Amino acid sequence: MKLVVGLGNPGSQYEGTRHNVGFDVVKRIAEKHQLGTATERFRGLCYDWEHLGHRVLLVCPLTFMNLSGVCVNEFVRFFKIDTNEVLVLCDDLDLPLGVTRLREKGTGGGQRGLADILTRMGTNEVSRLRLGIGRPQNEMDASSFVLQRFSDKELDVMQRTVEFAASAVELWIGKGSSVAMNLSNGRIVN
């Protein structure tokens, strides 16, 4: 079994914000594969998906970004999912808009939702696909910036990035981390 977790904040006020791109990827996969309506489980919205011979749980935690590990840890413990079968999808301020980066392990790198997951799971060896959202160009603080919606021009790039990330998730499921990293790390055309 595999667990794919898209990070974000629940509620309509957060839809379309930079911090919610992880949710956006999960929703795109669910739409693409016509998975229907998510069910609420372990403080998250969950799609149960059979893909390429694997049972995959696609999850959007409802615990808010900084407590994402609460939800994720419950799924991992209940279903006895190995940490190498978990993929976290999240925004990244340190990557330019439209750049994706898949890694098998590492720190939270300033992404508090990812950091909470790693802390609660007790390991840094969790795959993560980061989607670049860029940094604010002015004096805006990072917490305000991540809760901001994309401009029309940025939205076009982000929609293509989300589509690219959804394909990367499918590659990770079917071919594993190494192949997915080789084919998925890169820049989306601006």
Disulfide bonds with the S-S distance in Angstrom:
none
